[in-house]
């Protein structure tokens, strides 16, 4: 027998944060001092003393030191023991934020050694009394990049005189296989994306990449390079030829097609001009090589810069006996 009934109980509205962005200072595996800035915007006001709970994927380690934000007062921070890989911030007693006003919080974390299998971040806004204000769940995290085992810019003519152009070989060895579908980030495969592999090469300030013609952005003298007993050539098919384009004077982008070969050692050749450095420090700058898939950096490598105006023996072989983990 029903004695009482209330059919019009007012429920709480389900909301998601209107805007979320996570900006890491580095995505390198195991980085000890990664400064992560989280940008949020809610359609609800943040009341005085409200809390912001951020839960990262498994493997991240948070620090309560060096917290910065766009709020007037310094946020207090704690690491909840009941929730792994998380940090909770509390607004000051005089801080209040109106609806649709963006805010940001910066904190330091230690990156995991690899991309977590469940790579999602969670964000919860609550009042001082623990009442729900807003949230965002299953926000895709960034991919953890691996350091290359070997990366070397090898000049093919020595000595390399200042002001002269030279063909250099870029030789690199990675910890995992490249340019295959099964090495795509799990999130990209789950979303059904087509493989999209790229190489980005950034030269020091005293070097510049040559173009085929003045009105073209195609790289000059770009070639697949290497042999199976040293470094494999970049993959290429008739349907998907390699494409190398100069983006700025010091950077280029190579579009690499998918391959079925499971290789970790690759090389390519490119034409570069050595300019007179503005200072001695410019000659000490390293070359940077990045492997990207779907816009996410998967591998990063650094090479010492070739020595100019000097006869010397340049390295080109990965140390004998080294193996991929």
N, C-alpha and C positions, 0 to 999 in steps of 0.2 A: 504494500500500500504506500503510495507516494503521498507524504504529508506536506512537503514543501518543495518548491522548484523555482529556480531562477534561470531563465533562458536567454537573458540579455546581459551577461557578464562581460564587461569591457576588457578585452585582452590587451597585451602589450604589442606594439608594432614591431615587425621584423625589419631590420634595416641593415644595410651594408655601407661601410664607409664610402663616400662618394668618390674619393680619389686616394690611391695608394701608390707610392713609388719607393723602391729600395735601391740606394746608391752605395755600393761598396767602393772603398779606395783601392782594393786589390782583390782579385778572385783567385790568387795563387794558393795552391794546396798547402795547408799547414802554416799559413801566414800568421805570425804571433800577434800582430798589432794592426788588424784590419779595422779602419774607421768606417763604420756603416752609418749612413744618414737615411732616416725614414721620413718621408714626406706624407702627411695625412691631411684629409679634409672631410669633415662631417657636416651633415645637414642639421645636426643637433648641437646645442650649446654645451661647452665643457664647463661644468660648475667648479667653484673653488674647492680645492682639495681632491679633485677627481684623480683617478688612476689610469695609467696606460700600461697594459700588459702586452708584451711582445714575446711570442713563442716561435723559436727558430727550428729548422729541421734538426734531427738528432746529429750530434757531433760538434756543434758550435759551442764555444765556451765564452760566456759573457764576463765583462769586467764592469764594476760600478765606478771606476775612476775615469776622470776626464769626460764626464757627461756634459753635453752642451745642448741648448735648445733655443727656440725662438720666443720662449716665455720670458716674462720680466724677472721672475725669481728663479733661482737655481732649483732644478728638480731633485728631489730625493730619490735614490735608486736602491733596490734590493734584489737579491736573487732568490726567488721562491724555491724552497726546498722540495715542495710537493710537485713541482713542475720542472722537468728537465729542460735544459737549453732554453732558458727564459730569463727575462728581466722585467721588473715592474717599476714604473716611475709614478711619483705623486706630485701633483701641482701644489704650489704654495697657497697659503691661506688667502691671499689677495689676488691670485691669478684667476681670471675668468675669460673665456673665449666664446664669442658669439657664433651662431650657426654659419656654415659655409666660409669660415675663415681658415685658410690653410696654416698649418704649423709643422715643425720638423723637430726631430730629436736625433742627436748624434751620439754614438757609443762605440766602444771598442770590443771586438770579439777575436777569438782565435779560430781560424778556418779549419774544417775537417780535412783529412788527407785525400778525400775523394768526394764526388757529388753524392749526397745522401739518396738512398733509393726512394724515399718519400720526401721530395724536395719542395715542401710548402711551408710558408710562413703564416702565422695567425696573429691578429691584432684585436684587442678588446679594450673598449673605453667604458669605465664604470664610475659611478658617483662615489663620494667618500663613504657612503653607507653600503656600497657594494651593489647598487642598482644598475641595471643595464642601461647604457647610453647608446653605444654603437659598436659594430664589429666588422671584421673582414676575415673570412676563413679561406683556406686553400689558395693563398696567393703564391704563384710560382716563384721559386727562388732562383738565384743565379747559379750557373754551372761553375764548378770548381776546376780551375785550370792547372795542368801539370807542367812542371819544369822539364824542359827537354834534357835528355841525357847528354846531348852534344849539339853544338851549333857553331859553325865556323864560316867566316867570309874569307874565301881563298882567292887571292889575285893570280890570274893566269900568266901575267908578265911581271917579272921582277928584275930590276927595280921599277917601282911605280912612281913616276916623277910628278911633282905638283903641277897641276894644270892640264895633265894628260888624261885621256879616256882609257879605260882598261876593261876587259871582260873579267868578271869575277864569278866564281862558283859559290853558291850558298849550299853548304852541306849540313844536314841535320838528322838527328836520331831521336825518336820519341819513345815514351814508355809504353804506348799502346798503338795498335794498328791505325792507319789513317785512311780516310776517303772511302770507307766501307759503310754500308747501311747499319750494320750491327754496332758500329762505334758512334752512331748519333746519340745525343743525349736522350735519355728515356722519355722525357717530357715531349720532345719533338716527335719521337716515334708514336707516342700515345695520341698525339694530335693529328697524326696522319700526314705530317709534312713530307715533302719530297726532299731528298738529300741536297744540301747546298753548302759545298766545301769551298773555303777560300784561304789563301795565304796573304798575309800583310807583312811587308818588309819596310822597316824604317831605318834610314841611314843616318849617321852623324851629320852635324851641321856643316862639316867641311867636304861633303860629297853631294853629288846631285845625279839623278837618273836621267838618261838621255831618252828622247822621243824619236820615233821613226821619221816624222816630219814636223815642221813648225806648227802645223794645223792639226796634228793628230795627237791623241793621248796614248797611243800604243807604244809599248816599251821597245827600245832599240836593242836588236841582237838578243832577244829573249829566246832561250833554247832549253829543251829538255836535255838533261845532262846526266851522265853516269852509266855504270854497267852493273850487272847483277852481282859481281864479285866485290863491289865497293859500295856504291849508292845507287839505288834504283831511280829510273827516270820517273818524272811525274806522269800519272796516267792521262791518256788521251784517247778519244774514240772519234770516228768519223762523224757521228751524230753530235758529239759534245767535245769540240776542240778546246784546247787550253786557251785562255785569254789573259793577257797581262796588260794592265793599263797604269800609266803614271797618274797618281792622284794629286800629289804636290811634288815640288822639286826633290824632296827627300823621302817620299813614300810611294809605294806601288801596291796594287791589288791584283792577285792572280786568282781567277776562277778555275777551280779544279773539278773535273767530272768524277762521278762515283766509279769505283772499281771493285772487282771481286777479289783482287790480290790482297793478301794480308801482309803488308810490309810496314816496317818502322824506320827504314833508312832511305832518305830521298835527297836529291840535289837538283839544282837548276842553275842556268847561267844567265847573266844580265850585264849590260853595258853601263858603266858608271864613270863619271868624271870627278877627279880629285881637285878640289879648289884650295886655294891658299887659306889656311885656317886663320880666323880672326884673332885667336889666342892659342896658347899651348894647351889649354884644357880641352879645346875642341877635338884635338887629335886623340885624346884619351876616351872620348865618348864611345860606348859600345854600339853595335848594330843590334836591332831588335827584330825578331821574327815571331809571328803569331799564326797559329792554325785556328781557323774559325769554322763553326758549322751552324748555319741558321743565325748568324750574327753573334753567337756565343763563343768566347775564347776557350778552346780546349787545351792548347799547348802553347807555352811561351819559352823562347830561347834568346840568349844573349851571346854575341860574339865579340871578341876584341877587334879593334879596328886594324886593318892592314897598315904596315909601316910604310911611309912615303920616303922617297929619295934615298933608299937604303937597300943594299943587297943583303938578303937574309933567306933562310929556309923557312917557308911557311908550312904550318901544320895543315894536313887535310884528312888524316885517318883518325877515326875514332879509336881510342886506346885498345890495344889488343887484349882479348880475354874478357872485355866488358860484355855484359849480357843484359837483356831486357827482363825486368822482374815479371 
